[in-house]
Amino acid sequence: MQAHTPPLIKHLFYGHMTGFLLPGLVSLLLLSSCAGPVIPAPASPTHSPAPLSTGSPTSPPTPLVTLTSTPVPSPQPRLVFSPSGPDLEQFAAGVSPLTGLPVEDPSLLQLPAVLVSISNMPPTARPQAGLSFAPWIYEMFIGEGTTRFMSVFYGTLPRRISNASGGCPLNTTIFQPTGAWFGNRVWLDENRDGVQNSWEAGLGGICVDLLEAASGKKIASTSTDANGFYAFDASTLKPGPDYILQFGLTAAFQFSPPNVGYDDQDSDADPQTGRTRPFSLTSTDTSCDAGLVLVNPPPPTYAVSEIAPERTYVGPIRSGRLTYNDFVRMYPAGCLIYASAGSGIREQLQGCEIIFGEQPGQSPNTALLDIHRLKELAQKSKIARQPVNYSGHLFDPLPPAGGLPASSLWTYFHAFSQAFWQYDPISGSYLRQTDDGDGLGIFHADTDRLTGRQLSFENVIVIMANYDVFRHGQYDIALCCGLEGYAFLFRDGQMYKIRWSTNNRAWEQASGLLRPLHFTGADKQPFPLKPGRTWVSMLTTNSVIKDMQDGSWQALFAMPDDLATPEPVP
């Protein structure tokens, strides 16, 4: 499949359609579609568009939302962005150097990272709690067909977010543009300001109708996916007549204030009618958004594996591995959290807290870290007069040249530990699917226990590293320090062959501190990641990355040279 490269507008920078304004880079562009400019779509992929649902929106109630920002007249300004990083002074204030995106509470950027060992097996661990809030997740093989996640929590605190339905069936089909398209996102406006913020989540199952402006005739219908994205195919519509989008509403929601600030971040739905202004279709437009405020929360629903619905936590947490010490070095002052460790390993780990299972007789996956304790541990780990500097990554909304089409990636560690990543051109991210740990390889959406939404990452990276055998089934992956190896970056529907490195750069040499592993291109210069979150799968150096020649890729894990050795005598 020929990969689709999204146009240079909001989802190129935000990942979730949100971001910050760089000074002096605002352009006023003429109103065309949903109060924004249009940019021609690139060449067509071979897949057909996602099928449309038949759901119809309901009439919105009289809005009760208090306007906290002032609407601006049409045409609204649009945002234009430039790269950020790799060094800390090259990020705007309040922007995380691990994502290139603004955070809700900039003071959290002054606290060290909390590094949490999160279980992936047995399947009772799934869905895990809090993964969608970690800017970086490292997946590693730990033996016996099992992987584990080293989750880096920094700059934000996980929270429970309502996953109230919008009244239509959840759209589970990824829209594959064949030409011009329009649409974007419906989001939960938690602070009710009418502006999409990088920390606000999308809303699934929202009904969206396309109407003729003059007659009100319905042309097509669809609904949003788990992360709030939707799209319509514009290639079959007449370019001349005016059209309107109507967003559906249930009694749980009201519309956000419309047309606040920049068109890339605003809500386009009239609070009285749920409709956009009439627009003409000439080419691709991705500025058609709607913000919703939750005013009547429905009773919450919980995952089957939930054991503490009244609490907000991350986990389940499992035992430590020797590799974790490398992460403590790469994230200085970081607080390492795990649930015990094997003999000979426990004594070596530089952890700051061990979390024990709350119901060990029921399941090994009941060790939980409450969020208030996570923040306390980050505060206690801060070292006076030592800067928290996890920079080193270059972020660029524009995909670099030289990539190969990458619409999907299958990562196979073991028959019981495999995942499937599929590129979503509308969100500009890879959606994670997981199996049931039963060896059948049947995939379904991988969600976060705290939000119910599918995991979505702007960058998926496969790295090749040495798995040193400490003893049978216990590995120490060589990451730090002064090491490097091959890596494969998946972003924007493209694959790039790059290198990972923990070599010291100027800041490390001057400060005597370390920073996280970083990535370089063939020219040995920083290679740009997409602004957003990053998932790293760590394979052995003799593993295989296969290009299936149709846009799909396979990352096949090769076992370490692990000859059975006896356990040490206590």
N, C-alpha and C positions, 0 to 999 in steps of 0.2 A: 504493500500500500504506500502510495506517495504521502509523505507526512504533510500535515497542514501547519503552516507557520502563521500564528495569529498576527493581526495588524498591530502597529505600535499605538496601542491605547491601553486602557487601564489594566486589563488582565495580564499584559506583558510585565507590568511592574509589581502589581499587588499579589498575584497568585489568587487572592480572594477578592479582587477588585477594589482594594483599599490601599491607601498609602499616604505619604506625606509630600508636601509641596517643596520642591527645591527652589530657593530664591532665584528670581529672575528668569524662570523657565515656564511662565504661564503664557499661553497663546489664546487669543480670542478668535474662535473659529465660527463660521456661519452655522446657524441652526439648520438641520436637515431632517433627521429622523427623530429619535427620542431626545430632542434638544441637543444633538451633538453632530459632529462631522462624520462623514462616511469615507471609508478607505476601501479601494477595490480588493476583493478577496483574491488570494493567489490561486494557482492551478488546482484542479479538482482531485480529491482523493477518490478511490474507486468504490468506497462503501456508500450505501444509500443513507439518506437522513433517517433519524430516529422516528418511529411511528408516533402518531399523535394520539393522545387520549381523548375520551369523549366527555370528560368532566366539565361541568359548567359552573361558573362562579355565582356566588350569591350576592345580593345587593348589600353594600356596606351600611352599617348603622351610622347614625350621626356621630361624627368624630368627637372624642373627648380629649384628644391629645393636646397638650399645651405647647404652643409654638415657642421654641427656645432659640431659634435662629431666624434670621430675616431672609425671606426668599429674594432671589435676584432676578431681574428681568431677563427675558430672552433677547439675544443668544447668551447662554451661560459660558463662562470661561472653561477651557479644557486644560488638563495637566500634561506637561511634557517632562520627561525624566532623563536623567543621565546616570552613569554607573556610580556606585558608592564603594568605599573601601579601596584596598584591603586594610589599611592602617586605621586606627581608632579615630584619629583626627579627620579622617575622610568620610565619617558618618555624621549625619545631622544629629542634633541633640534629641534624645528620646528614641533613637533608632537602635535596635539590637544589632550588634556586629555578627550575630549568628544567623540572622535572617535578612538583614537589610530592610526591615519593616519597623514602623513605630510600634511602641508598646503602650498599653493603657496607663501604667504607672511607671514613669521613668526612674523612680527611686529604686525599683527592683533591679535595675541594671548595675547598681552599686554593690549588690550582694553576690557572693560567689555562687557558682552552680551547685545544684544538688544532683548527684549522680546515682540513679536508682536502678538496681538489678531487677528487671521485671520478667516474670515467667511467661513462657509460651507453650509449655507442656506440663502435665497432661491437658487435654482440651478444656478442662474445667477452668483454666486460666482465662479463657476467651469468652467474651471480649474483655480485653484489659481496660483498666481505668486510667485515664489521663494521657494516653499516647498522643492524642491530637493537640496537646498543649506543649509538648516537648519540641523545641526547635530542631534538635538533632537526636536521631536514634541510630544506634549501632547494633546490628544483628550479627551474632556469632554462633558457631557450632560448638556445643559443649559435650558431645558424645551421646551414645544411645539414641541416635536419631532425633536429637533435640536441639533447638536453638534457644537462645536467650537474648534479651534486649537490654543494652546499656542505654538508659534514657536520660538525656541531659535536660534538666529543668532549669531555665535561666530566663530572667526578664519578664516572666509571667507566672501566675499561679493558676493551676487547674481549678475548674468550677463546674458545677452541674448546670447544664443549659437545657431548657425545656425543648422537647422535640414534638411539640404539638402539631397535629396534622392540619394541612390546609384545606381538607375537604375533598381532594381528588386523589386517585391512586398515585403512589410514588412512582415517578418515572425512573425506571431502572435500565433503560437503554441509552447508551452513549451516542449522542448526536454526532454524525460524521458529515460535515459539510461537503456538498458536491459543487458548490459555487457560492454565490452571495447568500448571506444569512443575517439574521438579526435576532436580538434577544440579550440575555445575560443572566441576571440574578435577582432573587427575592431574598431579603435578609431580615434578621431579627434585630430591630433597632433598640438595643438594650437601654441606651441612655436617652432615647427619644429625641435626638437632636436633628434627625433627618439626614444624617451623614453616615455613610458606610465607614466604619473604622476597622482596622486590620484585625482586631480581636473579636469582632462580631461575627456570629455564625449565620449560615444560610438557613432557609426554611424549606422543607420538603413537602411535596403534595399540594402545592399551591396551584390552583386552576388559573390558566392563562388563555384567553380567547383573542383571536385576531378578527377584527371587524372592519367592514367598509364604513368609512366615516359618514358618507352621505345617507346610506340606508340603514345602517346599524346591523346589516346582515353579517352573520358569522361565517368567516372564511375557513378557519381552522382552529383547533384547540390542542393544547398540550398541558403538561404539568411539570413542576420542578422536581429535580432529583434530590437526593438526601442532603446535598450541600446547597440547595437553593438555585441551581442553574437550570436554564431552559433555553431553547432556541427554536426558530422557525426557518424553514427553507424559503428564501426569497426568489429563487430562480424561476418558479412557475407563476409568480405574481406579476401583474401589469405594473410597469414603472410609473404610469401617470396618475392613477386614482390615489386619493388619500386613504390612509388606513389608521386604525386606532387599536391599541392593546387594552384589554380590560383584565385586571387582576381580581381573582375571586377572594372572598373573605368569609370566614366563619365567625361565630360569636366570640371566639377567643381573642380576635385581633381587631385592631384598627390601623389605619394607614398613618405613616409618618408625615411630618410636614414636608411638602413637596418643594423641589427646585431650590434647595438651600446650597449655596456655595457653588462648588465646581460640578459640572455635569457628570464627571467620572465618578462622583461619590454621592450623588443625590438620589432621591426618590422621584420618579416621574409620574406617579399615580395621583390623580385628584382625590383628596380624602372623601369627597362627597359621592363620587361616582366610581372610583377605582379605575378610571380610564386615563390614558395618556392624551396629550394633545395630538391632533391629526398630523400625520407625517407621510412623506412620499418615499417609496422604495427605489433607490437607484443603485445601491451597492451595500456591502457589509456594514452593519452598525451594531456595536456591542455596548451601547450606553443605555439600554432599555431596562431600567431597574425599578424595583419597588421595595420600600421599607415598611415593615409591619411592627407594631408595638403590641406586646402581649398584655391584654387588659383583663382577661378572664382565664387564668391558667387552668387547663383541665387536670384531672388527677394524674400524677406522674406514673409512668410505666418503667419497669426495671427489667434488666437482663435476668435470664434464668439463673445465672451464676451469682447474682447479687446476694451478698450476705450482710450488708450494712447499708440499707437504703437511706437511712436517716443521716448518713455521714458523707462527706466529700473527701476522697482519698485517692492515692495512686497505688497501683499494684495489679495483681498480687506480686509480692516480692519473694525472690528465691535466693539461693545461696551464692556466695561470692566465687570469683574465679581470679587466677593470678593476673590475667590481662587487665583487670580493673585498676591495678596500680599504675598502668600506663595512662589511663584516663585521669587519675588523680594528678599525675605529673603534667598532663596536657591542659588541665583546667585547674591552675594553681588555686589553693585554698578551697577547692571543691569538696563538698561533703559526700563521702561514699556511703551508700545505704545498701545493705544486703541482709539476708536471713541466714546467719551462720555460714559455715564453710567447712570443707573437709580437713582432716588432719594434715598438718604440714602446709596448708594454705592459709588457714585462719590466722596463724602466727605471723604471716608475711603481709597480710592485707593492711592497708592504711585507711581503714574505715573510721567513720565517726559515729555510726549507730547501727546496731543490729536489731532487726524487727522480727519478732517471733510470730508464728501462726496463732490465730485466735481460736480456731477450731481444728487442731491438727488431726483429731480422730476422724473428722469428716472429710478433709481434703488437704493435700499439701499446699494448696493455693489459697490460704486464708491469712497470710501476713500482709497487713495494710498499713500505709503511711498516711495519716490524716494531714490535710493541707496546712492547718495551723501549725502542726509540728514541723512540716517541711520548711515553712518560713522561719520558724524559730531556729532550726538547724543551720539554715543559710546565714542568719544573723550572727549566730555563735561562731561560725566558721570564718567570718571576715577577719582579716589580719590588719591591725592598725598600720596606717601609712603604706600599705601595699596596694597598688592599684589593681582593680579587677579589669583585666584586658584580655578578652577572648576574640580579638580581631584577627585578621590575617586572610579573610576570605574576600574576594572581589565579587560584587553582585552587579549584574547588568540585565536590564529588562529585555534587551535585544539578544536573540540567540546568535552566537558566533557562526561564522561560515565554516564549512567543512564537515558538517555532521552527516550521518547516515540516517535514513528513515527508521524510526523506532516507535511504532504504535503500541507495542506491548513488550513485556519482559516477564519471563517465567524464571523464578529463582527456586532451584531445587537443591536443598541441602540433604534431604532424605525423603523417603516415601511418606514419612509422618510429619515432615517439616518442609513445606513448600508454599509458595505464594505466587500470585499472578498480578502484575501491574498493567493497567490499561490506560493509555493516554486519552484524556478528555480535552478536545480542542476548545470547548467553551470555557472551561475553568482554567485551561492552560496548565493542568497538573496531572500527575499520575494517581489513579485510584487503586487502592490496595484491596485485593481479594485474598482470602485464605481458605484452606481446606479444613477438614474436621479431624486431622491427625489420625486418620484411619487407613491411610495408604491408598485410598481410591482416587485422590486427586480431583475431587469435585469441589469447585471453588464457589464462594459466595462472598458478599460484601463484608469486609473486615471493619468493624465499627468500634467506637469508643464507648465504654460502659457509662461514662458520665454524660454523654450527649446523644447517643443513639445514631450519630452520623458516621458516614463512611470515612475512613482514613484517606487523606489526600495530601500528597507531597509534591512540591514543585521540582525537587531534585531527587532522583534515585541514583545512587552511586554504588557500583560494585568494585571493591578493591581486592587485590591479590597480596597476601602477606604470609609469612612463615608461621605455621602452627607448630611451636615447639612442644614436645611431649614431656610433661612433668612426671606423669605416670599414666598408666592405662586409663583412658577416658578423661584425663585432666590435661588441658592445654593452656599454654601461655602464648598468645598471639603477639608477635614482635612488631610493635608499633612505634615505640618511643625508646630512645630518641636518636636523631641523626640518621634516620632510616628513610627509605623511599621504595616505591614499587608501582606497578601498573594499576590503572583504574579506568573505569568505563562510566561516563556520566550520561544519564538520560534526563533530558530537559526539553521542553517545547516540542515533543514528538521527534526528537533527534538523539542520536548516540554519538558521543565524542570520546575518542581514546586519549586519555590524559595520564598524569602521574600523581600519586599522593606522596607527601613528604612531611617529615618532622625535622627537617634540617633547620638549624638556627638562621634567622634573618637578622636584620640590623637591630630590631627592637629587643630580641632575645639576647643578643650579644651585649647590648648596652645595659639592660636591666638585670640580667642574670636569671630571669624567669622564662618560663616556656609558654607557648600558646598551642591551641589545637592543631592537629594535622591539617595541612592545606593542600591545594591542588595547583599544578602547573601544566602548561601546554608544551608543545615540542620546542618552543623558543625559551623554555624555562621561566617564563613570566607567569604571573597569576592567571589562572584560567577562570573565566566568569561563570559563577553559578546564577541561577535565576533567583530573584528576591522571593523569599519564602522559606519553607521548611525542607529539611534534608534527611533522607533515610540512607544509611550506609550498610550494605551487606558485605561481610568480610569472608572471602573465600581463601582457600589455600593457593599457593603459587602454581600448582599443577592442575588447578581446576580449569574448566573450559567455558569460554564465552562463544556462543554460536549465533551467527547471523543466518536466519532462515530465509533470507532474500525476499521476504514479503512484508517487511516492516516489523516482523516479530523476532524477538531475541530470546535466547536461553542462557542462563547462568547455572552451570552444572557443577556442583561441589564434588571435589575429589577428596577422599579421606586422607588425613595425615598418616604418615608412616608410623602407625601406632601398634607395635607388637605388644602383646599382652605381657605385663610385668606384674610381679606380686605386689600387693599392698604392703607398705612398711609395717613392721611389727611395732605395736604400741609400746 
